[in-house]
Every structure is written in structure tokens, then in C-alpha cells.
């Protein structure tokens, strides 16, 4: 099973970092369901700005932790490098 670490941009311009094994399902939850993160429930809609694959759950959790420690500016720079046309 592959895991994914992602950065979402919320409607209020804030960023959210998470990890999942099914990004499409998780994005739907963030935007539509009560099972979405409490943080994103009041900041809908959310849009994926960055995603990267990890081979293991442990690797994804470590990467998520590292991304959460980045500053807002560093997170936006990461998003821009990954998607130069949208950055």
C-alpha cells in the first residue's frame, strides 16, 4: 500500500498538512464529511496544493511531521517548486 503526504490550502488561505493512503477519499472527507479534520471543517472548500508518495506508513508519518515543522513560507515554496505553473 502506498501512502501520501499532502498540503491543503483552505478557503481562508491557511495551510493544512496531512497523510493518507487514499488522497481522493481524504479530500472528499475534508470537503464534505464530518470525518474531515476539525481544522478544515470550518475552512471549506480545501484544495490540494502539494502531494508526495511514501512507501510506508511510518515514512509518511515522519514526512508529515517534518512538513508540519516548516514555516508557512517554506510550505508555499515547496508547493511552488512542485507545481511551477500554479505557484
Secondary structure, DSSP 8 states (H G I E B T S, - for coil): --EEEEEEE-TTS-EEEEEES-HHHHHHHHHH-TTS-HHHHTS---EEEEEEEESSHHHHHHHHHHHHHS-HHHHHHHHHHH-TTT-
